[in-house]
Amino acid sequence: MNKNYIRIQKIKLKNFKNVKNGTIDLPSYKSNNNFSKKSDLVGLYGQNGSGKTALIEALWILKNTLLGKSLPDNCKNYIYQGKQISSIETIFSAQLDDQRYQIFYNMEMKKSKDNEEYINKEDLSYKKLENEKWSYKRGIISYNFEDEETIFSPQKNYKLLTQNNKEAKVDLKVTKELAREEHTSFIFSNRLGKILKSSSEFKEYEKIISEIKYYSKMNLFVIRNSRS
């Protein structure tokens, strides 16, 4: 039986649909010792146009992104009118193999000149509960499609992944190009997953990424208005 679990604890939208800047905060992760498997109880209410549907749609896009799926064809309609960039920032709380984490994932969608949308930037980082205190935030992968010189950063993690695998450098470059072409996540793409599994030095990071994907597939259910 899988004893690991992950929960969304905070989600922030910027220039998404009709939301310029909005945050839903579930407070459990703020306590060092509060890792109960019971979910926070949330009721979302507000006037028409206040952003309720935007949150549901953001969760739907987040779920598909974490599963390595392409952005929907109409995703450009989710970017705030008059803006070129929209972002979804998420904090997860997690217990993996008796280790407690706060996991931070930020994704940025950009509208291209030909009016297509793609994931322009991603950042995945974490904190670990050590001796009843949270560690400083540690970067796992920071991806910027428009940076042609760097596949991803931090450089120490890139070197960790490629130092004993010459083919990984080519595979990572191809993965980056395909992420743009197929409008998918770089971090959560199936291609990157295979590369990560080939590196014993990347074991903890691979575990975090694979568990988030598993959570998105098995435990993150999003019922959109169009399906109700």
C-alpha positions as CSV (number, residue, x, y, z in Angstrom):
1,M,0.0,0.0,0.0
2,N,1.3,3.4,-1.0
3,K,1.8,5.5,2.2
4,N,2.9,8.5,0.3
5,Y,0.5,11.4,0.0
6,I,0.4,14.9,-1.6
7,R,-2.1,17.7,-1.2
8,I,-2.4,21.1,-2.8
9,Q,-2.0,23.8,-0.1
10,K,-1.8,27.0,-2.1
11,I,-2.5,28.1,-5.6
12,K,-1.9,31.6,-7.0
13,L,-3.2,32.9,-10.4
14,K,-1.8,35.8,-12.3
15,N,-3.4,37.2,-15.4
16,F,-5.5,34.1,-15.7
17,K,-8.9,34.5,-17.4
18,N,-10.6,37.3,-15.4
19,V,-8.1,37.1,-12.4
20,K,-5.3,39.6,-12.4
21,N,-3.9,38.4,-9.1
22,G,-5.6,35.9,-6.8
23,T,-4.6,33.3,-4.2
24,I,-6.4,30.4,-2.5
25,D,-4.4,29.5,0.7
26,L,-5.0,26.3,2.7
27,P,-3.0,26.8,5.9
28,S,-2.0,23.3,7.0
29,Y,1.4,23.4,5.4
30,K,2.4,26.4,7.5
31,S,2.7,24.3,10.6
32,N,5.8,22.1,11.0
33,N,3.9,19.2,12.5
34,N,0.5,19.4,10.8
35,F,0.7,16.7,8.2
36,S,-2.7,15.1,8.8
37,K,-4.0,13.2,5.9
38,K,-7.4,14.9,6.4
39,S,-8.0,17.6,3.9
40,D,-8.8,21.2,4.7
41,L,-12.5,21.9,4.3
42,V,-13.0,24.6,1.6
43,G,-16.0,26.4,0.5
44,L,-15.6,28.7,-2.5
45,Y,-18.2,31.4,-3.0
46,G,-18.4,34.8,-4.5
47,Q,-20.2,37.1,-6.9
48,N,-20.4,36.3,-10.6
49,G,-17.1,37.2,-12.3
50,S,-15.1,36.9,-9.0
51,G,-12.9,34.1,-10.3
52,K,-14.5,30.8,-9.1
53,T,-14.6,29.3,-12.6
54,A,-11.1,30.6,-13.2
55,L,-9.8,28.5,-10.3
56,I,-11.5,25.4,-11.5
57,E,-10.1,25.9,-15.0
58,A,-6.6,26.6,-13.6
59,L,-6.7,23.3,-11.7
60,W,-7.7,21.5,-14.9
61,I,-4.8,23.0,-16.8
62,L,-2.5,22.2,-13.8
63,K,-3.6,18.6,-13.7
64,N,-3.0,18.1,-17.5
65,T,0.3,19.8,-17.3
66,L,1.5,17.6,-14.5
67,L,0.5,14.6,-16.5
68,G,2.6,15.7,-19.4
69,K,-0.3,16.5,-21.7
70,S,-0.5,19.3,-24.2
71,L,-2.1,22.6,-23.4
72,P,-5.7,22.8,-24.8
73,D,-6.2,24.5,-28.2
74,N,-8.1,27.4,-26.6
75,C,-5.6,28.0,-23.9
76,K,-4.9,31.5,-25.3
77,N,-8.4,32.4,-24.1
78,Y,-7.2,31.8,-20.5
79,I,-4.6,34.6,-20.7
80,Y,-6.0,37.9,-19.3
81,Q,-7.1,40.2,-22.1
82,G,-4.3,42.5,-23.3
83,K,-1.6,40.4,-21.6
84,Q,0.9,37.9,-23.2
85,I,1.7,35.9,-20.1
86,S,-0.3,34.1,-17.5
87,S,1.0,32.0,-14.6
88,I,-0.1,29.4,-12.1
89,E,1.9,29.0,-8.9
90,T,1.2,26.0,-6.6
91,I,2.4,24.8,-3.3
92,F,2.1,21.1,-2.4
93,S,2.5,19.5,1.0
94,A,3.9,15.9,0.8
95,Q,5.0,13.0,2.8
96,L,7.2,10.6,0.8
97,D,8.9,7.6,2.4
98,D,8.5,9.1,5.9
99,Q,10.1,12.4,4.7
100,R,8.0,15.6,4.7
101,Y,8.2,18.2,2.0
102,Q,6.8,21.5,0.8
103,I,7.0,21.4,-3.0
104,F,6.8,24.6,-5.1
105,Y,5.8,24.5,-8.8
106,N,5.4,27.6,-10.9
107,M,4.4,27.5,-14.6
108,E,4.1,30.4,-17.0
109,M,2.1,30.3,-20.2
110,K,2.9,32.7,-23.1
111,K,1.0,33.7,-26.2
112,S,3.3,33.6,-29.3
113,K,3.3,36.1,-32.2
114,D,1.2,33.6,-34.2
115,N,-1.4,33.6,-31.4
116,E,-0.4,30.1,-30.1
117,E,0.3,29.3,-26.5
118,Y,3.1,27.4,-24.9
119,I,4.7,26.8,-21.5
120,N,7.4,29.4,-21.5
121,K,8.8,28.9,-18.0
122,E,8.6,26.4,-15.2
123,D,10.2,26.1,-11.8
124,L,10.2,23.2,-9.4
125,S,11.8,23.5,-5.9
126,Y,11.2,22.2,-2.4
127,K,11.8,22.5,1.3
128,K,12.4,19.5,3.6
129,L,11.4,19.1,7.2
130,E,14.7,18.3,9.0
131,N,15.0,18.2,12.8
132,E,11.5,19.8,13.1
133,K,12.6,22.8,11.0
134,W,12.1,23.6,7.3
135,S,15.3,23.7,5.3
136,Y,16.0,26.6,2.9
137,K,14.3,26.3,-0.5
138,R,16.3,24.0,-2.9
139,G,15.9,24.2,-6.6
140,I,15.3,21.0,-8.6
141,I,14.7,22.3,-12.2
142,S,14.2,25.8,-13.5
143,Y,13.2,25.8,-17.2
144,N,13.1,28.8,-19.6
145,F,12.4,27.9,-23.2
146,E,13.7,31.2,-24.5
147,D,17.1,30.6,-22.9
148,E,18.9,29.0,-25.8
149,E,22.2,28.5,-24.0
150,T,20.9,26.6,-21.0
151,I,18.8,23.5,-21.1
152,F,17.8,24.0,-17.5
153,S,19.2,25.2,-14.2
154,P,20.6,25.0,-11.5
155,Q,23.7,24.0,-13.4
156,K,24.8,21.7,-10.6
157,N,21.7,19.6,-11.2
158,Y,22.2,19.6,-14.9
159,K,25.8,18.4,-14.4
160,L,24.5,15.8,-11.9
161,L,22.2,14.4,-14.5
162,T,24.6,14.4,-17.5
163,Q,28.1,13.9,-16.0
164,N,28.0,10.1,-16.5
165,N,25.6,10.0,-19.4
166,K,26.7,11.7,-22.6
167,E,23.4,10.8,-24.4
168,A,21.5,12.6,-21.7
169,K,22.7,16.0,-23.1
170,V,21.2,15.3,-26.5
171,D,18.1,13.8,-25.1
172,L,17.5,16.8,-22.8
173,K,17.9,19.2,-25.8
174,V,15.4,17.2,-27.8
175,T,13.0,17.1,-24.8
176,K,13.1,20.9,-24.6
177,E,12.4,21.4,-28.3
178,L,9.5,18.9,-28.2
179,A,8.0,20.5,-25.1
180,R,7.6,23.8,-27.1
181,E,6.4,22.0,-30.3
182,E,3.9,19.9,-28.4
183,H,2.8,22.6,-26.0
184,T,3.7,20.4,-22.9
185,S,5.6,20.7,-19.7
186,F,9.4,20.1,-19.8
187,I,9.6,19.1,-16.2
188,F,6.7,16.6,-16.3
189,S,7.2,15.3,-19.8
190,N,7.5,11.5,-20.1
191,R,10.8,11.9,-22.0
192,L,12.4,13.8,-19.1
193,G,11.0,11.1,-16.7
194,K,12.9,8.4,-18.6
195,I,16.1,10.5,-18.4
196,L,15.7,11.1,-14.7
197,K,15.2,7.4,-14.0
198,S,18.5,6.6,-15.6
199,S,20.4,8.7,-13.0
200,S,21.0,7.3,-9.5
201,E,22.2,10.7,-8.4
202,F,18.9,12.2,-9.2
203,K,16.9,9.7,-7.2
204,E,15.3,12.0,-4.7
205,Y,14.3,14.6,-7.3
206,E,12.9,11.9,-9.6
207,K,10.9,10.6,-6.7
208,I,9.3,14.0,-6.1
209,I,8.4,14.5,-9.8
210,S,7.0,11.0,-10.2
211,E,4.9,11.2,-7.1
212,I,3.4,14.5,-8.2
213,K,2.5,12.9,-11.5
214,Y,0.9,10.0,-9.7
215,Y,-1.1,12.3,-7.5
216,S,-2.3,14.2,-10.5
217,K,-3.5,11.0,-12.2
218,M,-5.0,9.2,-9.2
219,N,-6.1,11.9,-6.7
220,L,-6.6,15.3,-8.4
221,F,-10.1,15.3,-9.7
222,V,-11.4,18.4,-11.6
223,I,-15.0,18.7,-12.7
224,R,-15.4,21.6,-15.0
225,N,-18.7,23.5,-15.6
226,S,-18.8,22.2,-19.1
227,R,-19.1,18.6,-17.6
228,S,-21.6,19.3,-14.9
